């Protein structure tokens, strides 16, 4: 950055200014360089001018001296000129120079045109990066939803997730992300992938602060929690979108919310998503269909119709642990979406039941038998 600054000053103060001075007459340069104002002013004090007039008889032409001083005071007095942009001795390829010029040379004109392109086509979009990123984000998601013949009804928009918060929702389909980002932008949380998906992830993170983790990092709960806390601490960043179930459920139920998302702190913005199965089945059974087959099924459905309910923000209450908070949020989402609330872990879709859980059920069964007096 410092080198760029020095190079720019070199162009402004030496190359451009020298070109201007060569392109205008020497007399004009001297005349204009004597003052940084809009008029050529006699800087000698008025008292000195009056002393010269008092040494002789009054002449009618003396009136011009007083008129000149009066006009100078009106046109450019020391007060009003302090409220206009400062004049520059050297040209910065913009304006505010004390040399009046229109066309100097082709080379200087080309540099000026290049400067216009850089300022309006490079620097301006960079300053509008966040606005442009969100606009492109929303536009792309809406195009994708329309490609699926999506019809979405959003309810309670006044509770839409805010920046610096965490949005949690029940999970039915990979297009849940598209459904939500059609109405607002979110920062995604996920594992770093390779190949085409990796290219897309790297492109996305340049435009928006998504949180991508390496496979080894995903297993480190403390590291994940730290990264997420750092994200929500910045109130200028987009709300994080998390699906606490960790897997797709078939649009009839809400299963166990993993507590990790609720250990971070901050404000939780619950969202309930319910698809209308009459027009198409949005559930992704990943053990039966790959992504391409699933998308083909979706695109050949009549339509994807769903309702999205934004719910009032929720925070962790005093004395409430992460599991209790997660269950409270899950219950609220289930009630709002008309879904069945289940305590089971969605991970059972692929993983075997833990031995500790089996032993706990065996102990409960034993207690029931003993309680009935059978033993």
C-alpha positions in Angstrom: 0.0 0.0 0.0 2.8 2.4 0.9 4.6 1.6 -2.5 1.3 2.3 -4.3 1.0 5.6 -2.5 4.5 6.7 -3.5 4.0 5.7 -7.1 0.7 7.7 -7.3 2.4 10.8 -5.8 5.2 10.4 -8.3 2.7 10.4 -11.2 0.7 13.4 -9.8 3.6 15.7 -8.7 6.1 15.0 -11.4 4.9 13.4 -14.6 1.4 15.0 -14.9 2.4 18.5 -13.6 5.5 18.6 -15.9 3.3 17.7 -18.9 0.9 20.5 -18.0 3.6 23.0 -17.7 5.1 22.0 -21.0 1.6 22.2 -22.7 0.9 25.8 -21.6 2.9 28.9 -22.1 5.5 30.0 -19.6 3.7 33.3 -19.0 0.5 31.6 -18.2 2.2 29.2 -15.7 3.9 32.0 -13.9 0.8 34.0 -13.8 -1.3 31.2 -12.4 1.3 29.9 -10.0 1.5 33.2 -8.2 -1.8 32.6 -6.5 -3.9 29.7 -5.5 -7.1 31.7 -5.8 -9.4 32.4 -8.7 -8.2 35.9 -9.2 -4.7 37.5 -9.5 -4.5 39.5 -6.2 -2.1 42.2 -5.2 -1.0 41.0 -1.8 0.4 44.3 -0.6 -1.5 45.9 2.3 -4.0 48.7 1.6 -2.1 51.0 3.9 0.9 50.9 1.7 -1.2 51.8 -1.4 -2.8 54.7 0.5 0.6 56.1 1.5 1.5 56.2 -2.2 -1.7 58.1 -3.0 -1.3 60.7 -0.2 2.1 61.9 -1.6 0.3 63.7 -4.4 -3.0 65.4 -5.2 -6.2 63.4 -5.6 -7.0 62.2 -9.1 -10.2 60.7 -10.4 -8.3 57.6 -11.4 -7.5 56.9 -7.8 -11.1 55.6 -7.5 -10.0 52.5 -9.5 -7.6 51.5 -6.7 -10.4 51.4 -4.1 -12.8 49.7 -6.5 -10.2 47.0 -7.2 -9.7 46.3 -3.5 -13.4 46.2 -3.0 -14.0 43.8 -5.8 -11.2 41.6 -4.5 -12.8 41.5 -1.1 -16.2 40.6 -2.6 -15.0 38.0 -5.1 -12.5 36.2 -2.9 -12.4 37.3 0.7 -10.4 35.4 3.4 -13.6 34.0 5.0 -15.7 32.6 2.2 -12.7 31.0 0.4 -12.2 28.8 3.5 -15.5 27.0 2.6 -14.4 25.8 -0.9 -12.1 22.9 -1.7 -8.4 23.6 -1.3 -6.5 24.3 -4.5 -3.6 22.0 -5.4 -0.3 23.1 -6.8 0.1 19.8 -8.7 -2.6 18.1 -10.7 -4.0 14.8 -9.3 -5.8 13.8 -12.6 -9.0 15.1 -11.1 -9.6 18.9 -10.6 -8.6 21.5 -8.0 -5.5 22.8 -9.8 -4.5 26.5 -10.3 -3.7 25.9 -14.0 -6.6 26.4 -16.4 -6.2 23.8 -19.2 -8.4 21.9 -21.6 -6.2 19.7 -23.7 -2.5 19.3 -23.1 -1.3 16.2 -24.9 -2.6 12.8 -26.0 -0.5 11.0 -23.5 -1.8 12.9 -20.6 -5.4 12.5 -21.9 -4.9 8.7 -22.0 -3.6 8.7 -18.4 -6.7 10.7 -17.4 -9.0 8.2 -19.1 -7.2 5.3 -17.5 -7.7 7.1 -14.1 -11.4 7.4 -14.8 -11.6 3.7 -15.5 -9.7 2.8 -12.4 -11.8 5.0 -10.2 -15.2 4.1 -11.5 -14.7 0.5 -12.6 -12.3 -0.7 -9.9 -12.3 1.5 -6.8 -16.0 2.2 -6.8 -17.1 -1.4 -7.0 -14.6 -2.3 -4.2 -16.2 0.3 -1.9 -19.6 -1.1 -2.7 -18.4 -4.7 -2.3 -20.8 -5.7 0.5 -23.9 -4.2 -1.3 -22.9 -5.8 -4.6 -22.2 -9.2 -3.0 -25.6 -9.3 -1.3 -27.3 -8.2 -4.5 -25.6 -10.9 -6.6 -26.2 -13.4 -3.8 -29.9 -12.8 -3.7 -30.3 -12.7 -7.5 -28.5 -16.0 -8.0 -30.6 -17.7 -5.3 -33.8 -16.4 -6.7 -32.9 -17.6 -10.2 -32.2 -21.1 -8.8 -35.6 -21.1 -6.9 -37.4 -20.1 -10.0 -35.7 -22.9 -11.9 -37.3 -25.3 -9.4 -40.7 -23.6 -9.8 -40.5 -22.6 -6.2 -43.3 -20.8 -4.5 -42.4 -19.5 -1.1 -44.6 -17.8 1.5 -42.7 -15.9 4.2 -44.4 -15.1 7.4 -43.5 -12.6 10.2 -40.8 -10.8 8.3 -40.3 -8.4 11.2 -38.4 -11.3 12.9 -36.0 -11.9 10.0 -32.5 -12.8 11.3 -30.3 -9.8 11.9 -26.5 -9.4 11.5 -24.4 -10.7 14.3 -27.0 -13.4 15.2 -27.5 -17.1 14.5 -30.3 -18.5 12.4 -31.3 -22.1 13.2 -33.9 -24.0 11.2 -35.2 -27.5 10.7 -33.6 -29.3 7.8 -35.5 -31.1 5.0 -33.5 -30.5 1.9 -30.3 -29.0 0.5 -32.5 -26.3 -1.1 -33.4 -25.1 2.4 -30.4 -22.8 1.9 -31.9 -21.4 -1.3 -35.3 -21.0 0.3 -33.9 -18.8 3.1 -31.3 -16.9 1.0 -34.0 -15.9 -1.5 -35.3 -13.5 1.2 -31.9 -12.5 2.9 -28.2 -13.2 2.9 -26.5 -15.6 5.4 -23.0 -16.8 6.2 -22.7 -20.5 5.7 -21.0 -23.0 8.0 -19.5 -26.2 6.6 -16.6 -28.4 5.8 -14.0 -27.5 3.2 -14.4 -29.6 0.0 -12.2 -30.2 -3.0 -12.9 -30.2 -6.7 -15.7 -28.1 -8.1 -17.3 -27.6 -4.7 -14.0 -26.3 -3.3 -13.7 -23.8 -6.1 -17.2 -22.5 -5.4 -16.4 -22.3 -1.7 -13.3 -20.3 -2.2 -15.1 -17.9 -4.6 -18.0 -17.5 -2.0 -15.7 -16.7 0.9 -14.1 -13.9 -1.1 -17.4 -12.1 -1.4 -18.9 -13.1 1.9 -17.4 -14.2 5.3 -18.6 -17.8 5.3 -17.1 -20.1 7.9 -15.5 -23.2 6.3 -13.6 -25.8 8.3 -11.1 -28.5 7.5 -12.1 -32.0 8.3 -9.7 -32.1 11.3 -11.1 -28.8 12.6 -14.7 -30.0 12.5 -13.8 -32.6 15.1 -12.4 -30.0 17.4 -15.5 -28.6 19.1 -13.6 -25.8 20.9 -12.0 -24.6 17.7 -15.4 -24.5 15.9 -17.0 -22.7 18.8 -14.2 -20.1 18.8 -14.5 -19.4 15.1 -18.2 -19.0 15.4 -18.0 -16.7 18.4 -15.5 -14.5 16.5 -18.0 -14.3 13.6 -21.0 -13.3 15.7 -19.0 -10.8 17.7 -18.8 -8.6 14.6 -22.2 -7.1 14.2 -21.4 -6.1 10.6 -21.2 -9.7 9.5 -24.1 -11.7 8.1 -26.1 -14.0 10.4 -24.8 -17.5 10.5 -27.2 -20.2 9.1 -27.1 -23.5 10.9 -29.2 -26.6 10.7 -28.7 -28.2 14.2 -30.2 -31.6 13.2 -27.2 -32.2 11.0 -29.1 -34.2 8.5 -32.3 -34.0 6.3 -35.6 -35.1 7.9 -38.6 -36.0 5.9 -40.7 -32.9 6.4 -42.9 -34.4 9.1 -40.7 -34.1 12.2 -38.0 -32.2 14.0 -35.3 -34.4 15.6 -32.6 -33.7 18.2 -30.8 -30.3 17.9 -27.1 -30.8 18.5 -26.0 -28.5 21.4 -22.9 -27.1 19.7 -24.9 -24.3 18.0 -26.3 -23.2 21.3 -23.1 -23.1 23.3 -21.8 -20.1 21.2 -24.0 -17.5 22.9 -25.6 -14.6 21.2 -29.1 -14.3 19.8 -30.8 -17.3 18.2 -33.3 -16.6 15.4 -35.5 -19.7 15.0 -37.0 -20.4 11.5 -39.5 -23.1 10.7 -39.7 -24.5 7.2 -42.6 -26.6 6.0 -43.0 -27.9 2.5 -46.3 -28.8 0.8 -45.9 -32.4 -0.3 -48.9 -32.2 -2.6 -46.8 -30.6 -5.4 -43.4 -32.3 -4.9 -41.3 -34.2 -2.3 -38.5 -31.9 -1.2 -36.9 -34.5 1.2 -33.5 -35.6 0.2 -32.9 -39.3 1.0 -29.1 -39.2 0.5 -28.8 -42.9 1.1 -31.0 -43.5 -1.9 -30.4 -40.7 -4.4 -27.2 -38.8 -5.2 -27.3 -35.0 -5.7 -27.8 -35.2 -9.4 -30.7 -37.6 -9.2 -32.2 -35.6 -6.4 -32.1 -32.3 -8.3 -33.6 -34.0 -11.4 -36.5 -35.2 -9.3 -37.0 -31.7 -7.9 -36.9 -30.1 -11.3 -39.5 -32.5 -12.7 -41.9 -32.0 -9.8 -44.9 -29.8 -10.4 -43.6 -27.1 -8.0 -41.8 -26.6 -4.8 -44.2 -25.0 -2.4 -43.3 -24.1 1.1 -44.0 -21.8 4.1 -41.2 -20.1 6.1 -42.0 -18.7 9.5 -39.6 -16.3 11.1 -39.9 -16.4 14.8 -39.1 -14.0 17.7 -35.4 -14.1 18.6 -34.5 -16.3 21.6 -31.6 -16.1 24.1 -30.3 -18.5 26.7 -32.0 -18.0 30.0 -30.2 -17.9 33.4 -29.5 -21.4 34.7 -30.3 -23.0 31.4 -27.7 -25.2 29.8 -27.0 -25.6 26.1 -29.1 -28.8 25.8 -32.1 -27.3 27.5 -31.8 -24.2 25.3 -31.6 -26.3 22.2 -34.7 -28.3 23.2 -36.6 -25.1 23.8 -35.8 -23.7 20.4 -36.6 -27.1 18.8 -40.0 -27.2 20.5 -40.8 -23.7 19.3 -39.9 -24.6 15.7 -42.0 -27.8 15.8 -45.1 -26.0 17.1 -44.8 -23.2 14.6 -44.3 -25.6 11.6 -46.8 -28.2 12.7 -44.1 -30.8 12.9 -43.7 -33.8 15.3 -41.0 -33.3 17.9 -38.7 -36.3 18.5 -35.8 -36.7 20.9 -33.8 -39.0 18.6 -30.5 -38.0 17.1 -30.7 -37.7 13.3 -27.2 -39.3 13.2 -28.9 -42.7 13.7 -29.7 -42.5 10.0 -26.1 -43.7 9.3 -24.5 -44.5 12.7 -25.3 -47.4 15.0 -26.9 -46.8 18.4 -24.3 -46.2 21.1 -23.7 -48.9 23.6 -24.2 -46.5 26.4 -27.7 -45.8 25.1 -28.5 -49.5 24.9 -27.3 -50.0 28.4 -29.5 -47.2 29.6 -32.5 -48.7 28.0 -31.7 -52.1 29.5 -31.5 -50.6 33.0 -34.9 -48.9 32.5 -36.4 -52.2 31.3 -34.9 -53.9 34.4 -36.4 -51.3 36.7 -39.8 -51.8 35.1 -39.6 -55.6 35.6 -38.5 -55.2 39.2 -41.1 -52.7 39.9 -43.8 -55.1 38.7 -42.6 -57.7 41.2 -41.7 -60.2 38.6 -38.3 -60.8 40.0 
